[in-house]
Amino acid sequence: MLDLAVLAVFIPTFFFVSVTPGMCMTLSMTLGMTIGVRRSLPMMWGELIGVGLVAISAVIGVAAIMLNYPELFLFLKYAGGGYLFWLGIQMWRSRGKLAIPDNLDDEIDTAPGALAMQGFVTAIANPKGWAFMISLLPPFINTTYSMPPQLAVLVTIILLTEFLCLILYASGGRTLRKFLQQRGNVQLLNRIAGSLMMGVGVWLAAG
């Protein structure tokens, strides 16, 4: 297991990094703004699976495999970034499933599987996420102890912290939606959300 002193350093360190605005948090805020916190949960589950996979891979060395096959990594980056950018354009034009309708009482139909895939791809194709996990996690692993229990504790803390931050950002987006839900502001809200989504797409592809 991990020493309490190690946990006392790791928890605030990862929370600070996780709560800092990034691709996943911006995506969470955008979806919270357009479809609400509850409907954004599938994206969060997908993102958490991706983050957990990146964290485990960074420790056991699978990251080296990704470096040896950069074509796969580039495909995920460009495909995921292009898809998010396309969604942003649709939202900016008040079209597509994620756009808020003029009649705010209308239901916004979103597929949980598609949302989960958005979160997953955004997490695993984020080069900054890989760089952070590779640099942060190994120093907290004590080679004198068994690795699986240590890794389980660290990944659990990472996922709980990440989920909390995703909820905070989605709630912030929901609050912004309520603020802008006045007559004539639906188009503005779609354009703000669409611009954020396009920004995440460009960020993902160019990162």
C-alpha positions as CSV (number, residue, x, y, z in Angstrom):
1,M,0.0,0.0,0.0
2,L,0.9,3.7,-0.1
3,D,2.3,5.7,2.8
4,L,0.0,8.4,4.2
5,A,2.7,11.0,3.5
6,V,2.6,9.9,-0.2
7,L,-1.1,10.2,-0.4
8,A,-1.0,13.6,1.3
9,V,1.1,14.9,-1.6
10,F,-0.5,12.9,-4.4
11,I,-4.2,13.9,-3.7
12,P,-3.8,17.7,-3.8
13,T,-1.3,17.5,-6.7
14,F,-3.6,15.5,-8.9
15,F,-6.7,17.6,-7.9
16,F,-4.9,20.8,-8.9
17,V,-3.9,19.3,-12.3
18,S,-7.3,17.8,-12.9
19,V,-9.3,20.9,-12.1
20,T,-7.2,23.0,-14.4
21,P,-9.1,23.7,-17.7
22,G,-8.2,21.2,-20.4
23,M,-9.8,19.3,-23.2
24,C,-11.9,16.9,-21.1
25,M,-13.1,19.6,-18.7
26,T,-14.0,21.9,-21.6
27,L,-15.9,19.1,-23.2
28,S,-17.7,18.4,-19.9
29,M,-18.7,22.1,-19.5
30,T,-19.9,22.3,-23.1
31,L,-22.1,19.2,-22.7
32,G,-23.3,20.4,-19.3
33,M,-24.3,23.7,-21.1
34,T,-26.2,22.0,-23.9
35,I,-27.7,18.7,-22.6
36,G,-27.3,19.0,-18.8
37,V,-25.2,17.2,-16.2
38,R,-27.3,14.0,-16.0
39,R,-27.2,13.4,-19.8
40,S,-23.5,14.2,-19.8
41,L,-22.7,11.2,-17.6
42,P,-22.0,8.8,-20.5
43,M,-19.3,11.1,-21.7
44,M,-17.8,11.2,-18.2
45,W,-17.8,7.4,-18.0
46,G,-16.0,7.1,-21.3
47,E,-13.5,9.7,-20.3
48,L,-12.9,8.0,-17.0
49,I,-12.3,4.7,-18.7
50,G,-9.8,6.4,-21.0
51,V,-8.0,8.2,-18.1
52,G,-7.8,4.9,-16.2
53,L,-6.3,3.2,-19.2
54,V,-3.8,5.9,-19.8
55,A,-2.8,5.9,-16.1
56,I,-2.3,2.1,-16.0
57,S,-0.5,2.1,-19.3
58,A,1.9,4.8,-18.2
59,V,2.9,2.7,-15.2
60,I,3.3,-0.6,-16.9
61,G,5.1,0.8,-19.9
62,V,2.5,0.4,-22.7
63,A,3.2,4.1,-23.5
64,A,6.4,2.9,-25.2
65,I,4.2,0.8,-27.5
66,M,2.3,3.9,-28.5
67,L,5.5,5.7,-29.2
68,N,6.6,2.8,-31.5
69,Y,3.3,3.0,-33.4
70,P,2.7,6.7,-33.8
71,E,0.3,6.2,-36.8
72,L,-2.3,4.8,-34.4
73,F,-1.9,7.7,-32.1
74,L,-2.2,10.2,-34.9
75,F,-5.3,8.5,-36.3
76,L,-7.0,8.8,-32.9
77,K,-6.0,12.4,-32.5
78,Y,-7.1,13.6,-36.0
79,A,-10.3,11.5,-36.2
80,G,-11.4,12.5,-32.7
81,G,-10.5,16.1,-33.2
82,G,-12.2,16.3,-36.6
83,Y,-15.4,14.8,-35.2
84,L,-15.5,17.2,-32.3
85,F,-14.8,20.1,-34.6
86,W,-17.7,19.0,-36.9
87,L,-20.0,18.8,-33.9
88,G,-19.0,22.3,-32.9
89,I,-19.9,23.6,-36.3
90,Q,-23.3,21.9,-36.1
91,M,-23.9,23.4,-32.7
92,W,-22.7,26.9,-33.8
93,R,-25.3,26.7,-36.6
94,S,-28.0,25.5,-34.1
95,R,-28.1,22.2,-35.8
96,G,-27.4,18.6,-34.8
97,K,-28.4,16.6,-31.7
98,L,-26.3,18.6,-29.2
99,A,-27.7,22.0,-30.2
100,I,-30.3,23.6,-27.9
101,P,-33.6,24.0,-29.8
102,D,-35.4,27.3,-30.0
103,N,-38.1,25.7,-27.9
104,L,-36.2,24.9,-24.7
105,D,-38.9,22.5,-23.7
106,D,-38.0,20.2,-26.6
107,E,-36.0,17.1,-25.7
108,I,-32.4,16.9,-27.0
109,D,-31.8,13.3,-28.2
110,T,-28.3,12.1,-27.6
111,A,-26.9,8.5,-27.9
112,P,-25.1,7.5,-24.7
113,G,-22.7,5.3,-26.7
114,A,-21.6,8.3,-28.9
115,L,-21.1,10.5,-25.9
116,A,-19.1,7.8,-24.1
117,M,-16.9,7.4,-27.2
118,Q,-16.3,11.2,-27.3
119,G,-15.0,11.1,-23.8
120,F,-12.9,8.0,-24.3
121,V,-11.2,9.3,-27.4
122,T,-10.6,12.7,-25.9
123,A,-8.9,11.1,-22.9
124,I,-6.7,8.5,-24.7
125,A,-5.7,10.8,-27.6
126,N,-4.6,13.7,-25.4
127,P,-0.8,13.8,-25.6
128,K,-0.7,16.1,-22.6
129,G,-2.6,13.5,-20.5
130,W,0.0,10.8,-21.5
131,A,2.9,13.2,-20.7
132,F,1.4,14.0,-17.3
133,M,0.7,10.4,-16.3
134,I,4.2,9.3,-17.4
135,S,5.9,12.0,-15.4
136,L,3.6,12.0,-12.4
137,L,2.8,8.4,-11.5
138,P,6.1,6.6,-11.5
139,P,7.6,8.7,-8.7
140,F,4.7,7.8,-6.4
141,I,5.3,4.0,-6.9
142,N,7.4,2.5,-4.2
143,T,9.5,-0.4,-5.6
144,T,9.8,-2.1,-2.2
145,Y,6.0,-2.7,-2.2
146,S,3.8,-4.8,-4.5
147,M,2.8,-2.7,-7.5
148,P,-0.9,-3.8,-8.1
149,P,-2.2,-2.5,-4.7
150,Q,-0.4,0.8,-5.1
151,L,-1.6,1.2,-8.7
152,A,-5.2,0.4,-7.6
153,V,-5.1,3.1,-4.9
154,L,-3.6,5.7,-7.2
155,V,-6.0,5.0,-10.1
156,T,-9.0,5.0,-7.8
157,I,-7.9,8.4,-6.5
158,I,-7.4,9.7,-10.0
159,L,-10.8,8.5,-11.2
160,L,-12.6,9.9,-8.2
161,T,-10.9,13.3,-8.5
162,E,-11.4,13.4,-12.3
163,F,-15.1,12.6,-11.9
164,L,-15.5,15.3,-9.3
165,C,-13.9,17.9,-11.6
166,L,-16.0,16.7,-14.5
167,I,-19.2,17.2,-12.5
168,L,-18.0,20.7,-11.4
169,Y,-17.4,21.8,-15.0
170,A,-20.7,20.3,-16.2
171,S,-22.6,22.0,-13.4
172,G,-20.9,25.3,-14.4
173,G,-22.1,24.8,-17.9
174,R,-25.6,24.1,-16.7
175,T,-25.5,27.3,-14.6
176,L,-24.4,29.3,-17.7
177,R,-27.2,27.8,-19.7
178,K,-29.8,28.9,-17.1
179,F,-28.2,32.4,-17.2
180,L,-28.6,32.6,-21.0
181,Q,-32.0,31.0,-21.2
182,Q,-33.7,34.3,-21.9
183,R,-35.5,35.0,-25.1
184,G,-33.2,35.5,-28.0
185,N,-30.2,34.0,-26.3
186,V,-30.6,30.4,-27.4
187,Q,-28.6,31.1,-30.6
188,L,-25.9,32.8,-28.5
189,L,-25.7,29.8,-26.2
190,N,-25.4,27.4,-29.2
191,R,-22.6,29.5,-30.6
192,I,-20.7,29.7,-27.3
193,A,-21.0,25.9,-26.9
194,G,-20.1,25.3,-30.5
195,S,-17.1,27.5,-30.3
196,L,-15.9,25.6,-27.2
197,M,-16.5,22.3,-29.0
198,M,-14.5,23.4,-32.0
199,G,-11.7,24.6,-29.8
200,V,-11.6,21.2,-28.1
201,G,-11.4,19.5,-31.5
202,V,-8.5,21.8,-32.7
203,W,-6.8,21.3,-29.3
204,L,-7.1,17.5,-29.6
205,A,-5.8,17.4,-33.2
206,A,-3.0,19.9,-32.8
207,G,-1.9,18.8,-29.3
